[in-house]
Amino acid sequence: MTQLTLTRERLDELLADESVPVAHRALWALLWEGEVRLGDALSLDVRDVEFGAGTARVEYPKRGSGPVSVPLGDRAAGLLRQVIGERADGPALQVAEQPISRISAARRAREVGAGSIHAFRSAGQAARRPAQGVTGV
């Protein structure tokens, strides 16, 4: 699969695949459902996630601004709850008590046929855009 062919149906299959560690599935949901970049998602701490408010606090160092709250989609929030469990701090996205790295995120995305870890974010953005049609014809 290429970056542009990751469909909502394929995402649904991947998020339901319990053979994939829940932290990776939570990452994919975060990338698909919101405006979170890969580095921002991987740097989330447990303390950054506010389940009651349905948000995560993300810092955008490239923008030079302070942290902002971004909404969590239902699937991302549910999977994050599973990953975080009762932990009070530490990396939000970890497998076997180790934070997910960019390399392992990219490797896992290729293994499941997504083409690229970035396919989750770009396909999610495309799915959220309103359909563009021809007007004035």
Contacts in CASP RR format, 6 or more apart in sequence:
PFRMAT RR
TARGET T0000
AUTHOR 0000-0000-0000
METHOD contacts of the structure
MODEL  1
MTQLTLTRERLDELLADESVPVAHRALWALLWEGEVRLGDALSLDVRDVE
FGAGTARVEYPKRGSGPVSVPLGDRAAGLLRQVIGERADGPALQVAEQPI
SRISAARRAREVGAGSIHAFRSAGQAARRPAQGVTGV
1 10 0 8 1.000
1 113 0 8 1.000
1 114 0 8 1.000
1 115 0 8 1.000
1 119 0 8 1.000
2 115 0 8 1.000
2 119 0 8 1.000
3 115 0 8 1.000
3 116 0 8 1.000
3 118 0 8 1.000
3 119 0 8 1.000
3 122 0 8 1.000
3 123 0 8 1.000
4 119 0 8 1.000
4 122 0 8 1.000
4 123 0 8 1.000
4 126 0 8 1.000
5 123 0 8 1.000
6 114 0 8 1.000
6 115 0 8 1.000
6 119 0 8 1.000
6 120 0 8 1.000
6 123 0 8 1.000
7 123 0 8 1.000
8 127 0 8 1.000
10 114 0 8 1.000
11 28 0 8 1.000
11 32 0 8 1.000
11 120 0 8 1.000
11 123 0 8 1.000
11 124 0 8 1.000
14 20 0 8 1.000
14 25 0 8 1.000
14 28 0 8 1.000
14 112 0 8 1.000
14 114 0 8 1.000
15 25 0 8 1.000
15 28 0 8 1.000
15 29 0 8 1.000
15 75 0 8 1.000
15 79 0 8 1.000
17 25 0 8 1.000
17 112 0 8 1.000
20 108 0 8 1.000
20 112 0 8 1.000
21 95 0 8 1.000
21 108 0 8 1.000
22 79 0 8 1.000
22 82 0 8 1.000
22 83 0 8 1.000
23 83 0 8 1.000
23 93 0 8 1.000
23 94 0 8 1.000
23 95 0 8 1.000
23 100 0 8 1.000
24 95 0 8 1.000
24 100 0 8 1.000
24 105 0 8 1.000
24 108 0 8 1.000
25 79 0 8 1.000
26 76 0 8 1.000
26 78 0 8 1.000
26 79 0 8 1.000
26 80 0 8 1.000
26 82 0 8 1.000
26 83 0 8 1.000
26 92 0 8 1.000
26 93 0 8 1.000
27 41 0 8 1.000
27 42 0 8 1.000
27 93 0 8 1.000
27 100 0 8 1.000
27 105 0 8 1.000
27 120 0 8 1.000
28 109 0 8 1.000
28 114 0 8 1.000
28 120 0 8 1.000
29 73 0 8 1.000
29 75 0 8 1.000
29 76 0 8 1.000
29 79 0 8 1.000
30 36 0 8 1.000
30 41 0 8 1.000
30 56 0 8 1.000
30 72 0 8 1.000
30 76 0 8 1.000
30 80 0 8 1.000
31 38 0 8 1.000
31 41 0 8 1.000
31 117 0 8 1.000
31 118 0 8 1.000
31 120 0 8 1.000
31 121 0 8 1.000
31 124 0 8 1.000
32 76 0 8 1.000
32 120 0 8 1.000
32 121 0 8 1.000
32 123 0 8 1.000
32 124 0 8 1.000
32 127 0 8 1.000
33 72 0 8 1.000
33 73 0 8 1.000
33 75 0 8 1.000
33 76 0 8 1.000
33 124 0 8 1.000
34 70 0 8 1.000
34 71 0 8 1.000
34 73 0 8 1.000
34 76 0 8 1.000
34 121 0 8 1.000
34 124 0 8 1.000
34 128 0 8 1.000
35 70 0 8 1.000
36 56 0 8 1.000
36 58 0 8 1.000
36 70 0 8 1.000
36 121 0 8 1.000
37 121 0 8 1.000
38 102 0 8 1.000
38 105 0 8 1.000
38 117 0 8 1.000
38 118 0 8 1.000
38 121 0 8 1.000
39 102 0 8 1.000
40 58 0 8 1.000
40 59 0 8 1.000
40 60 0 8 1.000
41 93 0 8 1.000
42 93 0 8 1.000
42 99 0 8 1.000
42 100 0 8 1.000
42 101 0 8 1.000
42 102 0 8 1.000
42 105 0 8 1.000
43 59 0 8 1.000
44 56 0 8 1.000
44 58 0 8 1.000
44 91 0 8 1.000
44 92 0 8 1.000
44 93 0 8 1.000
45 89 0 8 1.000
45 90 0 8 1.000
45 91 0 8 1.000
45 92 0 8 1.000
46 84 0 8 1.000
46 87 0 8 1.000
46 88 0 8 1.000
46 89 0 8 1.000
46 90 0 8 1.000
46 91 0 8 1.000
46 92 0 8 1.000
47 88 0 8 1.000
47 89 0 8 1.000
47 90 0 8 1.000
48 56 0 8 1.000
48 57 0 8 1.000
48 58 0 8 1.000
48 92 0 8 1.000
49 55 0 8 1.000
49 56 0 8 1.000
49 57 0 8 1.000
49 72 0 8 1.000
49 80 0 8 1.000
49 84 0 8 1.000
49 92 0 8 1.000
50 56 0 8 1.000
50 57 0 8 1.000
50 69 0 8 1.000
51 72 0 8 1.000
51 77 0 8 1.000
51 80 0 8 1.000
51 81 0 8 1.000
53 69 0 8 1.000
54 71 0 8 1.000
54 72 0 8 1.000
54 73 0 8 1.000
54 77 0 8 1.000
55 69 0 8 1.000
55 70 0 8 1.000
55 71 0 8 1.000
55 72 0 8 1.000
56 69 0 8 1.000
56 70 0 8 1.000
56 72 0 8 1.000
57 67 0 8 1.000
57 68 0 8 1.000
57 69 0 8 1.000
58 67 0 8 1.000
58 68 0 8 1.000
58 69 0 8 1.000
58 70 0 8 1.000
59 66 0 8 1.000
59 67 0 8 1.000
59 68 0 8 1.000
60 66 0 8 1.000
60 68 0 8 1.000
72 80 0 8 1.000
80 92 0 8 1.000
83 92 0 8 1.000
83 93 0 8 1.000
83 94 0 8 1.000
84 92 0 8 1.000
91 99 0 8 1.000
91 100 0 8 1.000
93 99 0 8 1.000
93 100 0 8 1.000
94 100 0 8 1.000
95 104 0 8 1.000
102 117 0 8 1.000
105 117 0 8 1.000
106 116 0 8 1.000
106 117 0 8 1.000
108 117 0 8 1.000
109 115 0 8 1.000
109 116 0 8 1.000
109 117 0 8 1.000
109 119 0 8 1.000
109 120 0 8 1.000
110 116 0 8 1.000
114 120 0 8 1.000
END
